[in-house]
Amino acid sequence: MQNITQRIEGNKLIIEVDLTQEIGLSDNGKSINVANSGFAILSDPEYHSYGFKLNVWKRVLK
């Protein structure tokens, strides 16, 4: 996971991304990657059978 934190509060998954960070240019050069989870399994043992995928990007302004 890059630039993503996760936690469980009650029975809600809270995902946080720092929108000021950049992790690199996209392959086509039209956007900047901000966060990428790949396939992430929840870190809480009670919810270990849950996972998520998240990509956050922003447009390259010209």
C-alpha positions in Angstrom: 0.0 0.0 0.0 1.2 3.4 -0.9 0.0 6.6 1.0 -3.0 4.7 2.5 -3.8 4.0 6.1 -6.8 1.8 7.3 -8.5 1.2 10.6 -11.8 -0.2 11.9 -14.0 1.9 14.1 -17.0 -0.1 15.3 -18.0 -2.0 12.1 -16.8 0.7 9.7 -13.7 0.7 7.6 -11.9 4.1 7.7 -9.4 4.7 4.8 -7.2 7.7 4.9 -5.2 9.2 2.0 -2.9 12.2 2.2 -3.9 14.2 -0.8 -0.8 16.3 -0.7 1.4 13.3 -1.5 2.3 12.1 -5.0 3.7 8.6 -5.7 4.4 9.1 -9.4 3.1 9.8 -12.9 0.7 7.4 -14.5 1.8 5.2 -17.4 0.2 7.5 -20.0 1.3 10.7 -18.3 -2.2 12.2 -18.0 -2.5 11.9 -14.3 -0.4 11.8 -11.1 -0.9 8.8 -8.8 -1.6 9.8 -5.2 -2.4 6.5 -3.5 -2.6 2.8 -4.4 -3.6 -0.1 -2.3 -3.1 -3.0 -4.6 -5.3 -5.8 -3.2 -5.3 -5.0 0.6 -6.6 -7.3 3.3 -8.0 -5.6 6.3 -5.5 -5.5 9.2 -8.0 -6.3 11.9 -8.1 -10.1 12.7 -11.9 -10.0 13.1 -12.3 -8.8 9.5 -9.4 -10.7 7.9 -11.7 -12.1 5.2 -12.4 -8.6 3.8 -10.2 -6.7 1.3 -10.3 -3.6 -0.8 -8.7 -2.0 -3.9 -8.2 1.7 -4.1 -6.5 4.0 -6.6 -6.4 7.8 -6.1 -5.1 10.0 -8.8 -5.3 13.6 -10.0 -5.2 15.1 -13.4 -2.1 16.8 -14.8 -3.1 20.4 -15.4 -1.7 21.9 -18.5 
